[in-house]
């Protein structure tokens, strides 16, 4: 069933007024086209790279308010602060002043912190909420909370690896791939096994290779592109088969190698001398970890690519996701950096992947884990 049919079915069952879609829309999986067609007065979309001035947030807030059919009528909207740092968007609602703090940090991109605070506000003050639709354009749809939840579950939620594998396998158009919020899917679902013992990647290769290679390659790229997921095309299914072996057997390995590029490396001491404090340097929270392990890192190799995170390997060159350790920081909207994310990939079985998060004050636990990786003490 197409996304459009699922959405229309829920709207009709819950007696939400909507515009009957055309035959073309009814079979569409382009969520923006679907919502514009069936709920034009409840939908607002815009280019996310639009924050040239802080006042743009006033326009966005007022446009979103118009989607609520009078349930949200902000008054005396005022924007203060600076685009270079924190923007404060204040307004009066139900005779009470409300303020949304937006972390803009001199970016032209629409801030996730606005979405986070808007959702908090609507949850506490309005009978409905905004669905945040993934895609190239920032898209919001306002609906009663129960209806919004049903639609979200119908088109975005995957509770098991079987459900995810089936949904991805049956995608009909390339554009549908870009509507899926992969970051919102639990890691245990993406990196888990189906009841047939397949990883998501091996399932897709077995069912799509030769039938829809373009979709297969795009899905592999989208799955791998999720930071810290632990997904690798070296991770075996429960039958001992790795995605790269299946791709090689089906003549697709060269195509995928354009995505899983080989990481060239340099010795740690060269990285330390020439790049660690260069134009693209480590995040401030990560640098103390590297400093604490400085003498022990002497035999490790560092990827040539410039990055704000830290990555190392025992190998002189390797495919991305093959055998390496990566330290990143993880954030929450409106809260900034709140912890460390450690991904260690031995590269064969899913059980060989260590994927952990630590709070900022648990830096000693991070150092101990990295030390064990350096000294081959994890497996």
MILUM-146872 format. One record per residue (C-alpha): x, y, z. Coordinates in nm, 2 decimals, decimal comma, m for minus. Each point is the difference from the previous one (the first is absolute). Example, Ala and Ser with C-alpha at 12.3 -4.5 7.8 and 13.67 -1.06 7.14 Angstrom:
+--------+--------+--------+
!      x !      y !      z !
+--------+--------+--------+
!   1,23 !  m0,45 !   0,78 !
!   0,14 !   0,34 !  m0,07 !
+--------+--------+--------+
% end
This chain:
+--------+--------+--------+
!      x !      y !      z !
+--------+--------+--------+
!   0,00 !   0,00 !   0,00 !
!   0,14 !   0,34 !  m0,10 !
!   0,06 !   0,27 !   0,26 !
!  m0,28 !   0,20 !  m0,15 !
!  m0,25 !  m0,28 !   0,05 !
!   0,11 !  m0,05 !   0,36 !
!  m0,03 !   0,37 !   0,08 !
!  m0,34 !   0,03 !  m0,17 !
!  m0,13 !  m0,31 !   0,18 !
!   0,10 !   0,15 !   0,34 !
!  m0,15 !   0,34 !  m0,08 !
!  m0,33 !  m0,15 !  m0,11 !
!  m0,02 !  m0,23 !   0,30 !
!   0,06 !   0,29 !   0,24 !
!  m0,24 !   0,23 !  m0,18 !
!   0,27 !   0,26 !  m0,09 !
!  m0,11 !   0,22 !  m0,29 !
!   0,23 !  m0,04 !  m0,30 !
!   0,01 !   0,05 !  m0,38 !
!  m0,06 !  m0,32 !  m0,19 !
!   0,33 !  m0,08 !  m0,18 !
!   0,03 !  m0,06 !  m0,37 !
!   0,08 !  m0,34 !  m0,13 !
!   0,37 !   0,09 !  m0,04 !
!   0,03 !   0,13 !   0,35 !
!  m0,18 !  m0,30 !   0,14 !
!   0,28 !  m0,23 !  m0,11 !
!   0,27 !   0,24 !   0,09 !
!   0,27 !  m0,04 !   0,27 !
!   0,12 !   0,36 !  m0,02 !
!  m0,12 !   0,12 !   0,34 !
!   0,03 !   0,37 !  m0,08 !
!  m0,22 !  m0,04 !  m0,31 !
!  m0,25 !  m0,21 !   0,19 !
!  m0,04 !   0,24 !   0,29 !
!  m0,03 !   0,30 !  m0,22 !
!  m0,27 !  m0,17 !  m0,20 !
!  m0,21 !  m0,14 !   0,28 !
!   0,07 !   0,25 !   0,28 !
!   0,10 !   0,33 !  m0,17 !
!  m0,12 !   0,22 !   0,29 !
!   0,18 !  m0,21 !   0,26 !
!   0,33 !  m0,02 !  m0,18 !
!   0,29 !   0,25 !  m0,01 !
!   0,34 !  m0,06 !  m0,17 !
!   0,30 !   0,21 !  m0,08 !
!   0,37 !  m0,01 !  m0,09 !
!   0,19 !  m0,09 !   0,32 !
!   0,30 !   0,21 !  m0,11 !
!  m0,20 !   0,32 !   0,04 !
!   0,13 !   0,17 !   0,32 !
!   0,17 !   0,30 !  m0,15 !
!  m0,14 !   0,22 !   0,29 !
!  m0,13 !  m0,09 !   0,34 !
!  m0,34 !   0,15 !  m0,10 !
!  m0,07 !  m0,29 !  m0,23 !
!  m0,11 !  m0,20 !   0,31 !
!  m0,28 !   0,24 !   0,05 !
!  m0,13 !  m0,08 !  m0,35 !
!   0,04 !  m0,37 !   0,06 !
!  m0,19 !   0,01 !   0,33 !
!  m0,29 !   0,20 !  m0,15 !
!  m0,02 !  m0,23 !  m0,30 !
!  m0,01 !  m0,31 !   0,22 !
!  m0,27 !   0,17 !   0,22 !
!  m0,22 !   0,03 !  m0,31 !
!   0,01 !  m0,38 !  m0,04 !
!  m0,18 !  m0,04 !   0,34 !
!  m0,34 !   0,12 !  m0,10 !
!   0,00 !   0,26 !   0,28 !
!   0,12 !  m0,22 !   0,27 !
!   0,33 !   0,19 !   0,02 !
!  m0,02 !   0,38 !  m0,03 !
!   0,33 !   0,15 !   0,12 !
!  m0,01 !   0,37 !   0,08 !
!   0,28 !   0,26 !   0,03 !
!   0,26 !  m0,21 !  m0,16 !
!   0,35 !   0,13 !   0,07 !
!   0,34 !  m0,14 !  m0,10 !
!   0,31 !   0,10 !   0,19 !
!   0,35 !  m0,13 !   0,04 !
!   0,25 !  m0,06 !  m0,29 !
!   0,01 !  m0,23 !  m0,29 !
!   0,37 !  m0,07 !   0,09 !
!  m0,10 !  m0,16 !   0,33 !
!  m0,34 !  m0,03 !   0,17 !
!  m0,33 !   0,14 !  m0,14 !
!  m0,30 !   0,05 !   0,23 !
!  m0,34 !  m0,02 !  m0,16 !
!  m0,26 !   0,14 !   0,24 !
!  m0,38 !   0,03 !  m0,03 !
!  m0,31 !   0,03 !   0,21 !
!  m0,24 !  m0,30 !   0,00 !
!  m0,31 !  m0,02 !   0,22 !
!   0,12 !   0,32 !   0,17 !
!   0,33 !  m0,16 !   0,10 !
!   0,34 !   0,08 !  m0,14 !
!   0,18 !  m0,30 !  m0,16 !
!   0,36 !   0,00 !  m0,12 !
!   0,17 !  m0,25 !  m0,23 !
!   0,38 !  m0,01 !   0,03 !
!   0,16 !  m0,08 !  m0,34 !
!   0,37 !  m0,10 !  m0,03 !
!   0,09 !   0,15 !  m0,34 !
!   0,38 !   0,02 !   0,03 !
!   0,04 !   0,22 !  m0,31 !
!  m0,15 !  m0,27 !  m0,23 !
!  m0,23 !   0,07 !  m0,29 !
!  m0,18 !  m0,33 !   0,06 !
!  m0,32 !  m0,02 !   0,19 !
!   0,09 !  m0,12 !   0,35 !
!  m0,11 !  m0,33 !   0,15 !
!  m0,03 !   0,17 !   0,33 !
!  m0,30 !   0,20 !  m0,13 !
!  m0,17 !  m0,33 !  m0,09 !
!   0,08 !  m0,14 !   0,35 !
!  m0,14 !   0,30 !   0,18 !
!  m0,30 !   0,03 !  m0,23 !
!  m0,10 !  m0,36 !   0,07 !
!   0,04 !   0,06 !   0,38 !
!  m0,22 !   0,30 !  m0,03 !
!  m0,28 !  m0,17 !  m0,20 !
!   0,01 !  m0,30 !   0,22 !
!  m0,08 !   0,21 !   0,31 !
!  m0,22 !   0,26 !  m0,15 !
!  m0,19 !  m0,12 !  m0,31 !
!  m0,25 !  m0,28 !  m0,08 !
!   0,21 !  m0,09 !  m0,30 !
!   0,36 !  m0,04 !  m0,10 !
!   0,22 !   0,05 !  m0,30 !
!   0,13 !  m0,30 !  m0,20 !
!   0,35 !   0,07 !  m0,11 !
!   0,03 !  m0,16 !  m0,34 !
!   0,36 !  m0,10 !  m0,12 !
!   0,11 !   0,12 !  m0,34 !
!   0,19 !   0,26 !  m0,19 !
!  m0,25 !   0,27 !   0,11 !
!  m0,09 !   0,07 !   0,36 !
!  m0,36 !  m0,12 !   0,02 !
!  m0,25 !   0,02 !   0,29 !
!  m0,36 !  m0,13 !   0,01 !
!  m0,23 !   0,09 !   0,29 !
!  m0,25 !  m0,27 !   0,12 !
!  m0,18 !  m0,11 !   0,32 !
!   0,25 !  m0,18 !   0,21 !
!  m0,16 !  m0,34 !  m0,02 !
!  m0,02 !   0,02 !  m0,38 !
!   0,36 !   0,13 !  m0,03 !
!   0,12 !  m0,29 !   0,20 !
!  m0,19 !  m0,25 !  m0,21 !
!   0,14 !   0,14 !  m0,32 !
!   0,35 !   0,01 !   0,14 !
!  m0,02 !  m0,37 !   0,10 !
!  m0,15 !  m0,09 !  m0,34 !
!   0,27 !   0,16 !  m0,21 !
!   0,31 !   0,04 !   0,22 !
!   0,01 !  m0,27 !   0,27 !
!   0,17 !  m0,34 !  m0,03 !
!   0,01 !  m0,21 !   0,31 !
!   0,18 !  m0,30 !  m0,13 !
!   0,27 !  m0,08 !  m0,26 !
!  m0,26 !  m0,20 !  m0,19 !
!  m0,23 !   0,30 !  m0,04 !
!   0,28 !   0,22 !  m0,11 !
!   0,14 !  m0,25 !  m0,25 !
!  m0,35 !  m0,05 !  m0,15 !
!  m0,07 !   0,37 !  m0,02 !
!   0,33 !   0,08 !  m0,17 !
!  m0,03 !  m0,30 !  m0,24 !
!  m0,34 !   0,11 !  m0,12 !
!   0,08 !   0,37 !  m0,06 !
!  m0,13 !   0,09 !  m0,35 !
!   0,18 !   0,33 !  m0,07 !
!   0,35 !   0,14 !   0,06 !
!  m0,15 !   0,32 !   0,15 !
!  m0,16 !  m0,21 !   0,28 !
!   0,34 !  m0,08 !   0,14 !
!   0,05 !   0,36 !   0,08 !
!  m0,32 !   0,02 !   0,20 !
!   0,12 !  m0,26 !   0,25 !
!   0,14 !   0,13 !   0,33 !
!   0,27 !  m0,26 !   0,05 !
!   0,13 !   0,19 !   0,30 !
!  m0,33 !  m0,06 !   0,17 !
!   0,01 !  m0,38 !  m0,04 !
!   0,15 !  m0,18 !   0,31 !
!   0,35 !  m0,12 !  m0,06 !
!  m0,09 !  m0,35 !   0,12 !
!  m0,25 !  m0,01 !  m0,29 !
!   0,24 !   0,13 !  m0,27 !
!   0,30 !  m0,21 !   0,12 !
!  m0,20 !  m0,31 !   0,11 !
!  m0,09 !  m0,32 !  m0,17 !
!  m0,33 !  m0,10 !  m0,17 !
!  m0,17 !  m0,33 !   0,10 !
!   0,17 !  m0,15 !  m0,30 !
!   0,34 !   0,09 !   0,15 !
!   0,07 !   0,28 !  m0,25 !
!   0,14 !   0,34 !   0,07 !
!  m0,19 !   0,28 !  m0,17 !
!   0,27 !   0,03 !  m0,26 !
!   0,02 !  m0,37 !  m0,08 !
!  m0,38 !  m0,02 !  m0,02 !
!  m0,01 !   0,29 !  m0,25 !
!   0,28 !  m0,14 !  m0,21 !
!  m0,17 !  m0,34 !  m0,03 !
!  m0,34 !   0,15 !  m0,09 !
!   0,10 !   0,30 !  m0,21 !
!   0,32 !  m0,08 !  m0,19 !
!  m0,07 !  m0,04 !  m0,36 !
!  m0,36 !   0,13 !   0,04 !
!   0,07 !   0,36 !   0,11 !
!   0,37 !   0,07 !   0,03 !
!  m0,04 !   0,37 !   0,02 !
!  m0,24 !  m0,02 !   0,30 !
!   0,23 !  m0,26 !   0,16 !
!   0,31 !   0,22 !  m0,03 !
!  m0,18 !   0,30 !   0,14 !
!  m0,14 !  m0,19 !   0,30 !
!   0,35 !  m0,13 !   0,08 !
!   0,13 !   0,35 !  m0,01 !
!  m0,28 !   0,13 !   0,22 !
!   0,04 !  m0,27 !   0,25 !
!   0,38 !   0,04 !   0,02 !
!  m0,02 !   0,38 !   0,01 !
!  m0,16 !  m0,01 !   0,35 !
!   0,27 !   0,12 !   0,24 !
!   0,07 !  m0,25 !   0,27 !
!  m0,24 !  m0,26 !  m0,11 !
!   0,25 !  m0,28 !  m0,01 !
!  m0,13 !  m0,10 !  m0,34 !
!   0,27 !  m0,14 !  m0,23 !
!   0,01 !  m0,20 !  m0,32 !
!   0,25 !  m0,22 !   0,18 !
!  m0,25 !  m0,10 !   0,27 !
!  m0,11 !  m0,36 !  m0,05 !
!  m0,35 !  m0,14 !   0,02 !
!  m0,06 !  m0,31 !   0,21 !
!   0,09 !  m0,22 !  m0,29 !
!   0,36 !   0,14 !  m0,01 !
!  m0,07 !   0,21 !  m0,31 !
!   0,13 !   0,36 !  m0,02 !
!  m0,17 !   0,26 !  m0,23 !
!   0,33 !   0,07 !  m0,19 !
!   0,03 !  m0,37 !  m0,09 !
!  m0,36 !  m0,01 !  m0,13 !
!   0,06 !   0,32 !  m0,19 !
!   0,32 !  m0,14 !  m0,15 !
!  m0,18 !  m0,32 !  m0,11 !
!  m0,27 !   0,21 !  m0,17 !
!   0,24 !   0,23 !  m0,18 !
!  m0,09 !   0,31 !   0,20 !
!   0,31 !   0,04 !   0,22 !
!   0,16 !   0,26 !  m0,22 !
!  m0,32 !   0,21 !   0,02 !
!  m0,01 !  m0,02 !   0,37 !
!   0,37 !   0,08 !   0,04 !
!  m0,08 !   0,35 !  m0,12 !
!  m0,18 !   0,03 !   0,33 !
!   0,22 !  m0,21 !   0,23 !
!   0,31 !   0,18 !  m0,10 !
!   0,34 !  m0,12 !   0,12 !
!   0,14 !   0,21 !   0,29 !
!   0,36 !   0,09 !  m0,05 !
!   0,19 !   0,06 !   0,33 !
!   0,30 !   0,17 !   0,14 !
!   0,19 !  m0,08 !   0,32 !
!  m0,13 !   0,15 !   0,32 !
!   0,31 !   0,21 !   0,06 !
!  m0,04 !   0,17 !  m0,34 !
!  m0,37 !   0,07 !   0,08 !
!   0,10 !   0,14 !   0,34 !
!   0,26 !   0,23 !  m0,15 !
!  m0,18 !   0,12 !  m0,31 !
!  m0,37 !  m0,03 !   0,03 !
!  m0,13 !  m0,04 !   0,36 !
!   0,00 !   0,38 !   0,05 !
!  m0,05 !   0,10 !  m0,36 !
!  m0,29 !   0,18 !  m0,17 !
!  m0,23 !  m0,30 !   0,06 !
!   0,09 !  m0,11 !   0,35 !
!  m0,15 !  m0,23 !   0,26 !
!  m0,31 !   0,10 !   0,20 !
!   0,11 !   0,15 !   0,33 !
!  m0,15 !  m0,29 !   0,20 !
!   0,19 !  m0,27 !  m0,20 !
!   0,34 !   0,16 !   0,01 !
!   0,07 !  m0,09 !   0,37 !
!  m0,07 !  m0,37 !  m0,08 !
!   0,26 !   0,00 !  m0,27 !
!   0,24 !   0,19 !   0,21 !
!  m0,04 !  m0,25 !   0,29 !
!   0,08 !  m0,29 !  m0,24 !
!   0,28 !   0,18 !  m0,20 !
!   0,28 !  m0,24 !   0,08 !
!  m0,22 !  m0,31 !  m0,06 !
!  m0,12 !   0,12 !  m0,34 !
!   0,35 !   0,01 !  m0,14 !
!  m0,05 !  m0,32 !  m0,21 !
!  m0,35 !   0,09 !  m0,12 !
!  m0,10 !   0,14 !  m0,34 !
!  m0,23 !   0,30 !  m0,06 !
!  m0,21 !   0,05 !  m0,31 !
!   0,12 !   0,27 !  m0,24 !
!  m0,34 !   0,16 !  m0,02 !
!  m0,05 !   0,32 !   0,21 !
!  m0,25 !  m0,04 !   0,28 !
!  m0,11 !   0,15 !   0,33 !
!  m0,04 !  m0,34 !   0,15 !
!   0,28 !  m0,26 !   0,07 !
!   0,04 !  m0,32 !  m0,19 !
!   0,29 !  m0,25 !   0,01 !
!   0,08 !  m0,35 !  m0,12 !
!   0,28 !  m0,26 !   0,02 !
!  m0,02 !  m0,03 !  m0,38 !
!   0,19 !   0,22 !  m0,25 !
!  m0,31 !   0,01 !  m0,22 !
!  m0,35 !  m0,13 !   0,04 !
!  m0,35 !   0,03 !  m0,13 !
!  m0,22 !   0,23 !   0,20 !
!  m0,17 !  m0,22 !   0,26 !
!   0,25 !  m0,28 !  m0,03 !
!   0,23 !   0,02 !   0,30 !
!   0,02 !   0,32 !   0,19 !
!  m0,09 !   0,21 !   0,31 !
!  m0,18 !   0,32 !  m0,02 !
!  m0,07 !   0,26 !   0,28 !
!  m0,27 !   0,25 !  m0,06 !
!  m0,21 !   0,22 !   0,23 !
!  m0,37 !  m0,03 !   0,01 !
!  m0,24 !   0,28 !   0,04 !
!  m0,36 !   0,07 !   0,09 !
!  m0,19 !   0,29 !  m0,15 !
!   0,03 !   0,31 !   0,22 !
!   0,25 !  m0,17 !   0,22 !
!   0,32 !  m0,01 !  m0,21 !
!   0,26 !  m0,27 !   0,06 !
!  m0,11 !  m0,23 !   0,28 !
!   0,21 !  m0,31 !  m0,04 !
!   0,24 !  m0,22 !  m0,20 !
!  m0,09 !  m0,26 !  m0,26 !
!   0,25 !  m0,28 !  m0,05 !
!  m0,03 !  m0,23 !  m0,30 !
!   0,25 !  m0,28 !  m0,03 !
!  m0,03 !  m0,23 !  m0,30 !
!   0,20 !  m0,32 !  m0,03 !
!  m0,18 !  m0,05 !  m0,33 !
!  m0,14 !  m0,35 !  m0,02 !
!  m0,29 !  m0,09 !   0,22 !
!  m0,25 !   0,24 !   0,16 !
!   0,12 !  m0,14 !   0,34 !
!   0,34 !   0,15 !  m0,09 !
!  m0,14 !   0,35 !   0,01 !
!   0,02 !   0,21 !   0,31 !
!  m0,24 !   0,30 !  m0,01 !
!  m0,02 !   0,19 !   0,33 !
!  m0,09 !   0,34 !   0,13 !
!   0,16 !   0,17 !   0,30 !
!  m0,08 !   0,32 !   0,19 !
!   0,26 !   0,28 !  m0,01 !
!   0,10 !  m0,07 !   0,36 !
!   0,08 !  m0,37 !  m0,09 !
!   0,31 !   0,09 !  m0,19 !
!   0,21 !  m0,25 !   0,20 !
!  m0,23 !  m0,28 !  m0,12 !
!   0,05 !   0,12 !  m0,36 !
!   0,38 !   0,00 !   0,05 !
!   0,00 !  m0,35 !   0,14 !
!  m0,21 !  m0,13 !  m0,29 !
!   0,23 !   0,16 !  m0,26 !
!   0,31 !  m0,13 !   0,18 !
!  m0,14 !  m0,36 !  m0,03 !
!  m0,06 !   0,05 !  m0,37 !
!   0,35 !   0,13 !  m0,05 !
!   0,15 !  m0,30 !   0,19 !
!  m0,22 !  m0,27 !  m0,17 !
!  m0,18 !  m0,08 !   0,32 !
!  m0,36 !   0,02 !  m0,11 !
!  m0,03 !  m0,33 !  m0,20 !
+--------+--------+--------+
% end
